[in-house]
């Protein structure tokens, strides 16, 4: 038969198991930067990203633990390129990935991080190329508009010249008619 103390002993054993190392994260100790390195960025508001990036930069530079500094660099890269970040900086994300990879080169998932870096770098290069193309397009459009404006002015000038030529042709016809009248009168006087 089970004694009356058995439920109490079982409860104490369960509590001891929970409190022991690894049993309950509520009582475990965290590294100084660990809580902020477990945050889900999708829960952040867009206006919170600059402060979060500043916090991660501070952790990546000043935390006494090398593994926490390295992890902060990884999260810093994620924060720089996160879809909710109102002003993503892919170049900074690439730099953070580079620094992270340099510190964590022995990790088994480093290939995944290198792939991320490569993708972000390609995206950054594409966006920079797009900016150059947009600027080039704007310049070409200005030149086109200027030439088009000059072309319109030229077309007006040509139209004006055509009208003047027609006017001169009419004047020449009138002068020819006047000259023919003068010739007729002169022939009439000679007879």
Protein Blocks (a to p, Z undefined) as FASTA:
>chain_A
ZZfklmmmmmmmmmmmmmmghkamklpccdfklmmmmccfklpcfklmmmmmmmmmmmmm
mgmblklmmmmmmmmmmmmmgmklmbdcfklmmmmmmmmmmmmmmbmklmmmmmmmmmmm
mmmmmmmmmmmmmmmmmmmmmmmmmmmmmmmmmmmmmmmmmmmmmmmmmmmmmmmmmmmm
mmmmmmmmmZZ
